Each structure stands twice: as C-alpha cells, then as structure tokens.
Amino acid sequence: QIRVVESGGGLVQPGGSLRLSCVADGVTHGYTFRHYDMSWYRQAPGKEREFVASITNVYLTTKYTDSVKGRFTISRDNARSSVYLQMDRLVPEDTAMYYCYVQGPAVWGQGTQVTVSS
C-alpha cells in the first residue's frame, strides 16, 4: 500500500515562493514510487479540484496548467520517493489546498494549505 504525505505549505506574500514536498512510499502490486507518474492538484474554497502539474516516471516529461507555466516547477527524486513543486512569483489566485497524486494506483495525499496574502 502506498502512503502519500505532503508538506511545505504555508502563508506567503504575493511575489514570494514556496516549495512543496510529497513523499509517496510503499509498494502496491509490486510497484513502487519510481514506476509511477506523479501529479500535483489544487482546490480553492468553493471550486473544483484542478490539475496543476505532472511529471512522468522515466523520461521526466512535465506538464503544467497554463496559469502556472513559467512560475511553478515540478521535479522528482526517485531515491527519496519524493516529488516537489517549486512555486515562484506566487499570486493570491494560487491560494488553495495542494494535493499530491500517484497516478498508477490513484492515491491522494491529505493536502497542504498554501495561502498567498499580504
């Protein structure tokens, strides 16, 4: 069973930066972290959960939603079973609960809150 834990959220002023971390350890059907594509999603109050960024397991191909392109960077460290989201030039519209998602077994973390406010 894979366990997913996010960290790194907090309160930051507009224009600031945060780095989210997600550890996804454990085994399911013989597969571990390095076998899975990973994603970050977010959900703002009163809105649906939306895709933010993803990274594939082998070729490290990345994708981003348009609103974060050029500001956010997703990366992974298979040796640490971890995926990261570096968020720069944050704006109030980035305020949301951020969730890590393991695409193969469809496992979500509990989320970490990001608040961008002066």
BELWO-V290166 format. One record per helix or strand of 2 or more residues. SS is the DSSP state (~ for helix, > for strand). FROM is the first residue (numbers start at 1). TO is the last residue. Records with the same first field share a line. If there is no record, write none. Layout:
SS: FROM-TO  FROM-TO
This chain:
>: 2-7  10-12  18-26  38-43  50-55  62-64  72-77  82-87  96-102  107-108  112-116
~: 33-35  66-68  78-80  92-94
